[in-house]
Amino acid sequence: MDGHCVSQLCEMLDTIWSELPGQEVVYQWVEWLRNSSMSYIWFDGRMMLGPDIVARNGDNRAISRTLSLESVIPLMLSYSSNKQYQAFLDDLHMCMICLNQSKGSNFARLPCQHLFCLKCMETLCRMHVKEGSVFQLVCPDTKCNASIPPYVLKRLLTEEEFERWDRLVLQKTLDSMSDSMSDVVYCPRCVIGCLEDEDNNAQCPECSFIFCSFCKEPCHPGKQCLTPEQKIQRRQASGRMSEREVAQELLNIRELYDDVMLCPKCRMAISKTEGCNKMTCGNCGQHFCFRCGKAISGYEHFSGNCKLFAAREIAEWERQMEAMDLGRRVRMLLRPIGGTVRCPKCRANNFKEDERYIFCWSCRENYCTACRRKVGSKKKSRHFGSPECMGRSI
C-alpha cells in the first residue's frame, strides 16, 4: 500500500491503544487488522492505490511501498488468482452429468467456466477418441458448444489416447481441407499436397515430380490413363514379369474388378457388396450410379434404364421377408388362445382371445401380435400381414 493507506491504519491502531489504557493491545491490533482493516480502508468495495511517492509523509510509521505499481499489480492479481483456485479446490461442487458432489480437486474446469467431475469427463473424452468423433469433444453443457482445449485433454487421456486424438484431428482437418479445395491432390512419391491444373496434372513442390492426378502416373498430356491391364502389359514388355505372372495378375484383376466401379470424379475404385446402386465415394463424396458409372445427384437417374435395385437383390429381399414372416408365425403359435400375454407398452398381463390382436384392459388399446404396434379399430381388418406390419420386426 501507499503511505496514505498505511497512515490510516496507524491512526486506527492509535485509537485502539488509547481505548485500552494499561492493557495488552497487541492481540486487539491483530484481530482488528485481520477482520476489520479491509472494510475500514475499502470505500465502496474499492481501494484506490495512490501514485508512487518516494518521499515520506508526516507519519514516520507510514512507509510507502518501495516497488512501483507496474510490479505490484501483477503480484496482487497472481495472489488473488491463486487464492481463488485454492478455494475452488477446497469447496464442494456438483457434477451436472452424474449429479454427485465432490471437492474441486476432483473436477475439471473448462475455459467456458463449466465444470464436471474428472470421472465423467474421462469417460466422455475416451469414448469420442475411441469412436473417432474428435470434433464432438465439446463442453457437455447443453447450452454450450466450446471445444475442450488440448491441455485439458492431456490431463484426461492416457498418452496413447492423446496421440490418437492428435493424429485424428490432423487427419480430419486435412480431409476437410481437401473437401473444400477440390484441386488439392497428393504426390504419389512423397505424399505432399499439390495443386492440380485444369488438365488434371500436378507438380510436387518437394520432389518436382509431374504426375496425373487421376492415375498418379507420370504426366501423359493428350492420352488416356492406362488401365490396369495395360500397366501389366507394359511391365511384361520391359521384362519385369513372366507370361505366367501376367496371366495370374490379369485373372486377379478381373476377379477384383468384377464388382468394382471407378468414381467418375477421383477415379477411386469402389466395391459394392449389397444395397442399392446409388453409391457415394468415400474419398471425394461424389454420388454416382454403380451400374453405369455416371455422376448423379438424386434418385431421378434410376427412373430410366438403370434400376435402383438389381433383380437378384429384390429376390433376396423377398426371401428375407418370407423368412421373417415364418418366424413371426412360429412365435404366434407359441402363444395359444386362452393363455396370457403381456402388453407391449405397459407389460400388463392380458387374456389372449385372438391370434392377430391383443386388447390391453389397462391401456385400452389394441396391439398387433406380429409387429407389436398399436392398431386402431378402423385398421384391424387390414393391418395384420400388410406391408406396414411385415416391415417391422418384433
C-alpha positions in Angstrom: 0.0 0.0 0.0 1.0 3.6 -0.4 1.8 5.9 2.6 -1.7 7.3 2.9 -3.3 3.9 3.4 -0.7 2.8 5.9 -1.1 6.1 7.8 -4.9 5.4 8.1 -4.1 2.0 9.6 -1.7 3.6 12.1 -4.3 6.1 13.2 -6.8 3.4 13.9 -4.3 1.4 15.9 -3.6 4.6 17.9 -7.3 4.8 18.7 -7.4 1.2 19.9 -4.4 1.9 22.1 -6.0 4.9 23.7 -9.2 3.0 24.4 -7.3 0.2 26.3 -5.1 2.1 28.8 -2.8 -0.2 30.7 -4.0 -3.3 28.9 -2.4 -5.7 26.4 -3.1 -4.3 23.0 -1.2 -6.5 20.5 -3.9 -9.1 20.3 -6.6 -6.5 19.7 -4.4 -5.0 17.0 -4.0 -8.4 15.2 -7.7 -9.1 15.4 -8.7 -5.7 14.0 -6.1 -5.9 11.2 -7.3 -9.4 10.3 -11.1 -8.8 10.5 -11.9 -5.1 10.1 -9.0 -3.3 8.4 -10.2 -4.2 4.8 -13.6 -2.7 5.4 -12.0 0.3 7.0 -9.8 1.1 4.1 -12.0 -0.1 1.2 -14.6 2.6 0.3 -17.5 1.3 -1.8 -15.7 -2.0 -2.1 -12.6 -0.5 -3.8 -9.2 0.6 -2.5 -7.5 3.3 -4.6 -3.8 2.9 -4.9 -2.1 6.2 -4.9 0.9 7.2 -7.1 4.5 6.2 -6.3 5.9 8.6 -3.7 9.4 8.2 -2.6 9.3 11.0 0.0 7.8 10.2 3.3 4.7 12.0 4.6 4.1 13.4 8.1 3.7 10.0 9.8 7.1 8.4 10.2 5.5 5.0 10.7 3.7 5.1 7.3 6.5 3.9 5.0 5.4 3.9 1.3 6.0 0.9 -0.8 9.4 0.5 -2.4 8.0 -1.2 -5.6 6.3 0.5 -8.5 2.7 -0.1 -9.4 3.8 -1.9 -12.6 5.3 -4.6 -10.5 2.9 -4.6 -7.6 -0.4 -5.0 -9.6 0.7 -8.3 -11.3 1.7 -9.7 -8.0 -1.7 -8.8 -6.5 -3.5 -10.4 -9.4 -1.4 -13.5 -9.2 -2.0 -13.8 -5.5 -5.8 -13.3 -6.0 -5.9 -16.0 -8.7 -4.0 -18.5 -6.6 -6.3 -17.9 -3.6 -9.4 -18.3 -5.8 -8.1 -21.5 -7.2 -7.3 -22.9 -3.8 -10.8 -22.0 -2.6 -12.2 -23.8 -5.7 -10.2 -27.0 -4.8 -11.4 -27.0 -1.2 -15.1 -26.2 -1.9 -17.8 -28.8 -2.8 -19.2 -28.8 -6.3 -21.9 -30.8 -8.1 -21.3 -32.5 -11.5 -24.1 -31.8 -13.9 -23.6 -35.2 -15.6 -23.7 -37.7 -12.7 -25.1 -35.2 -10.1 -22.6 -36.2 -7.5 -20.9 -33.7 -5.1 -17.2 -33.7 -4.6 -14.3 -31.3 -3.9 -12.9 -29.2 -6.6 -9.7 -31.2 -6.8 -11.9 -34.0 -8.4 -13.3 -31.6 -11.0 -12.1 -30.3 -14.4 -13.0 -26.7 -15.1 -13.2 -25.8 -18.8 -12.3 -22.3 -20.2 -16.0 -21.7 -20.5 -16.2 -21.9 -16.7 -18.4 -25.0 -16.8 -17.1 -27.8 -14.5 -17.6 -31.5 -14.4 -16.1 -34.4 -12.4 -13.0 -36.0 -13.7 -14.6 -39.4 -14.0 -17.4 -38.2 -16.3 -15.0 -36.1 -18.4 -12.6 -39.0 -18.8 -15.4 -41.4 -19.9 -16.7 -38.8 -22.4 -13.3 -38.0 -23.9 -12.2 -41.6 -24.2 -15.4 -42.5 -25.8 -15.1 -39.9 -28.6 -11.4 -40.7 -29.1 -12.2 -44.4 -29.4 -15.0 -43.8 -31.9 -13.0 -41.2 -33.8 -15.6 -38.4 -33.3 -12.9 -36.0 -32.1 -14.7 -32.9 -33.4 -17.5 -33.6 -30.9 -15.2 -33.1 -27.9 -17.0 -30.0 -26.7 -18.4 -28.9 -23.4 -21.1 -31.3 -22.1 -23.3 -28.4 -21.1 -26.4 -28.4 -23.3 -26.2 -24.6 -23.9 -22.5 -24.5 -24.6 -20.5 -25.6 -27.6 -17.0 -24.6 -26.6 -14.2 -27.0 -27.6 -12.2 -28.8 -24.9 -8.7 -27.5 -25.2 -5.7 -29.8 -25.6 -4.2 -29.1 -22.2 -7.4 -30.4 -20.6 -7.5 -33.5 -22.9 -3.9 -34.3 -22.0 -4.9 -34.4 -18.3 -7.9 -36.6 -19.0 -6.5 -39.1 -21.6 -3.6 -41.6 -21.5 -0.5 -40.9 -23.6 -1.7 -43.4 -26.3 -5.2 -41.9 -26.3 -3.8 -38.4 -26.6 -1.6 -39.4 -29.5 -4.6 -41.0 -31.3 -6.6 -37.8 -30.7 -3.8 -35.6 -32.1 -3.5 -37.9 -35.2 -7.2 -38.0 -35.8 -7.6 -34.2 -35.6 -4.8 -33.7 -38.1 -6.2 -36.3 -40.4 -9.8 -35.0 -40.3 -8.5 -31.4 -40.7 -6.6 -32.4 -43.8 -9.6 -34.3 -45.1 -11.9 -31.2 -44.6 -9.3 -29.0 -46.4 -9.3 -31.5 -49.3 -13.1 -31.4 -49.5 -13.2 -27.6 -49.5 -10.2 -27.4 -52.0 -11.1 -29.9 -54.8 -7.9 -29.0 -56.7 -5.6 -30.4 -54.0 -4.0 -33.8 -54.7 -1.2 -35.7 -53.1 2.1 -36.7 -54.6 2.4 -40.5 -55.0 6.1 -40.4 -54.1 6.3 -38.2 -51.0 2.6 -37.6 -50.1 2.9 -33.8 -50.3 -0.2 -31.7 -51.1 -0.1 -30.3 -54.6 -2.4 -28.1 -56.7 -3.6 -29.6 -60.0 -4.1 -27.6 -63.1 -7.1 -27.5 -65.5 -5.6 -30.5 -67.4 -5.6 -32.6 -64.2 -1.8 -32.6 -63.8 0.2 -31.5 -60.8 3.8 -30.9 -59.8 5.1 -31.8 -56.4 6.9 -28.9 -54.7 9.1 -31.3 -52.8 10.4 -33.7 -55.4 9.3 -31.8 -58.6 7.5 -35.0 -59.9 4.9 -34.1 -62.5 2.0 -36.6 -62.4 -1.6 -37.2 -63.5 -4.0 -36.6 -60.6 -6.3 -39.4 -61.8 -3.9 -42.4 -62.2 -0.9 -41.0 -60.3 1.4 -41.9 -63.1 3.8 -39.6 -64.9 2.2 -36.8 -66.9 0.7 -38.0 -70.2 -0.8 -35.0 -72.0 -3.4 -35.9 -74.7 -3.5 -39.6 -73.7 -6.0 -41.6 -71.7 -4.9 -43.1 -68.3 -3.6 -46.6 -68.6 -5.9 -49.4 -67.5 -4.6 -52.0 -65.0 -4.3 -54.5 -67.9 -2.2 -52.0 -69.9 0.1 -51.4 -67.0 0.7 -55.1 -66.6 1.4 -55.5 -70.3 3.9 -52.7 -70.1 5.7 -54.4 -67.2 5.7 -57.6 -69.3 7.3 -55.8 -72.2 10.0 -54.4 -70.0 10.9 -57.9 -68.9 9.9 -57.4 -65.2 7.1 -60.0 -65.4 6.9 -63.5 -66.9 3.9 -64.7 -69.0 2.6 -66.8 -66.2 2.8 -63.9 -63.7 1.0 -61.7 -66.3 -1.8 -64.3 -66.7 -2.3 -64.7 -63.0 -2.3 -60.9 -62.4 -4.9 -60.4 -65.1 -7.1 -63.1 -63.6 -6.8 -61.4 -60.2 -7.7 -58.0 -61.7 -10.8 -59.4 -63.4 -12.0 -61.0 -60.2 -11.2 -57.9 -58.2 -13.0 -55.5 -60.6 -16.0 -57.8 -61.2 -18.0 -55.9 -58.6 -15.9 -52.7 -58.6 -16.7 -49.3 -60.2 -14.4 -46.3 -60.5 -15.6 -43.0 -59.1 -16.3 -40.6 -62.0 -14.6 -37.7 -60.2 -11.5 -39.0 -58.4 -11.2 -42.5 -60.1 -11.2 -44.3 -56.7 -12.1 -48.0 -57.1 -15.3 -48.7 -55.1 -16.8 -52.1 -54.4 -20.5 -52.8 -53.6 -21.4 -55.9 -51.6 -25.1 -55.1 -51.2 -27.7 -52.4 -51.2 -28.9 -50.0 -53.9 -27.0 -48.8 -56.9 -26.7 -45.2 -55.7 -23.1 -45.0 -54.4 -21.2 -42.3 -52.5 -17.4 -42.1 -52.9 -15.7 -42.2 -49.6 -12.7 -40.3 -51.0 -14.4 -37.2 -52.6 -18.1 -37.6 -51.7 -19.3 -37.8 -55.3 -22.7 -39.6 -55.8 -22.8 -41.9 -58.8 -24.7 -44.9 -60.3 -22.9 -48.2 -59.7 -24.5 -49.7 -62.8 -23.4 -47.2 -65.5 -20.8 -45.2 -63.6 -22.3 -41.8 -64.2 -22.2 -39.0 -61.7 -25.7 -38.3 -60.2 -27.2 -36.0 -57.5 -30.5 -37.6 -56.5 -32.7 -40.6 -57.4 -34.1 -39.3 -60.7 -31.4 -41.2 -62.6 -33.0 -44.5 -61.7 -36.3 -43.8 -63.4 -34.7 -44.7 -66.8 -32.7 -47.8 -67.9 -30.7 -48.0 -64.6 -32.6 -49.5 -61.7 -32.1 -48.7 -58.1 -32.0 -52.4 -57.1 -30.9 -55.4 -59.1 -33.4 -58.2 -59.7 -31.3 -60.6 -57.6 -31.3 -58.2 -54.7 -35.1 -57.8 -54.8 -35.4 -61.6 -54.8 -33.1 -61.8 -51.8 -35.1 -59.2 -50.0 -38.3 -61.0 -50.7 -36.7 -64.3 -49.4 -35.7 -62.5 -46.2 -39.2 -61.1 -45.7 -40.7 -64.6 -46.2 -38.3 -66.0 -43.6 -39.2 -63.1 -41.2 -42.9 -63.9 -41.8 -42.3 -67.5 -41.0 -40.6 -66.6 -37.7 -43.5 -64.4 -36.7 -46.0 -67.1 -37.3 -44.0 -69.6 -35.2 -43.8 -67.1 -32.4 -47.6 -66.5 -32.6 -48.2 -70.3 -32.4 -46.2 -70.4 -29.2 -48.8 -68.2 -27.6 -52.1 -70.1 -27.9 -55.5 -68.7 -27.5 -56.7 -68.8 -23.9 -53.3 -68.0 -22.4 -52.0 -64.7 -21.1 -49.7 -62.3 -23.0 -48.0 -59.1 -21.8 -49.0 -55.7 -23.3 -46.1 -54.4 -25.4 -46.5 -50.9 -23.8 -47.4 -51.3 -20.1 -46.4 -55.0 -19.7 -49.7 -55.8 -18.1 -51.0 -59.4 -18.4 -54.0 -59.8 -20.7 -56.2 -62.7 -21.7 -55.4 -63.8 -25.4 -58.7 -64.3 -27.2 -57.5 -63.5 -30.8 -54.5 -64.8 -32.8 -54.0 -61.5 -34.5 -54.6 -58.8 -31.9 -54.2 -58.2 -28.2 -56.6 -55.9 -26.3 -55.0 -54.4 -23.2 -57.5 -53.6 -20.5 -55.0 -51.2 -18.8 -54.1 -49.2 -21.9 -57.5 -49.7 -23.6 -55.7 -50.2 -26.9 -55.3 -52.9 -29.5 -51.9 -54.3 -30.4 -50.8 -56.5 -33.3 -49.4 -59.8 -32.2 -46.9 -59.9 -35.1 -45.3 -56.4 -35.1 -46.4 -55.4 -31.5 -47.6 -52.0 -32.8 -50.7 -50.2 -31.6 -53.6 -50.6 -34.1 -56.8 -48.6 -34.2 -60.2 -50.2 -34.5 -60.5 -49.0 -38.1 -57.2 -50.6 -39.2 -57.8 -54.0 -37.6 -59.4 -55.5 -40.7 -56.4 -54.7 -43.0 -53.3 -54.3 -40.8 -52.3 -57.9 -39.9 -50.0 -59.2 -42.6 -49.9 -55.9 -44.5 -46.6 -54.3 -45.7 -46.7 -52.0 -42.8 -46.9 -55.0 -40.4 -44.3 -57.1 -42.3 -41.8 -54.4 -42.5 -41.3 -54.1 -38.7 -39.6 -56.8 -36.7 -40.8 -58.0 -33.3 
